[in-house]
């Protein structure tokens, strides 16, 4: 709730305000990457030991929750705050990247959910191995997306706002 209030009333920015917004988004990115890497370590530990289906299910369900509770709201804030500025400045490629975020998150969440369904239906060992692979792939894609945004979208906004 506190974080939600923090973003209310935030609109187009310039100069110092824009720099503060980018700083806040970067802080969220750092926190997300730390969390994603933590989940990745959990998957790695599970894959190195005797695979227990309930552990893999817990991890994949945790990733689905992370996407819904943290990542999608973050992307919505970015679209709400940054997209109008990118469009106003004619930075279509950066704007398209932000628009694709939510679609990508929905796809990643669906992949995790399909893996969970297969695990609940199929042979435990094969389904667990597939669940681990899907989880690791989703984590890698999410981290790469954050890095792409940091390298592509944010520098353009810094140029606009002279940050």
Secondary structure, 3 states (H helix, E strand, C coil): CHHHHHHCCCCCCCHHHHHHHHHHHHHHHHHHHHHHHHHHHHHHHHHHCCCCHHHHHHHHHHHHHHHHHHHHHHHHHHHHHHHHHHHHCCCHHHHHHHHHHHHHHHHHHHHHHHHHHHHHHCCHHHHHHHHHHHHHHHHHHHHHHHHHHHHHHHHHHHHHHCC
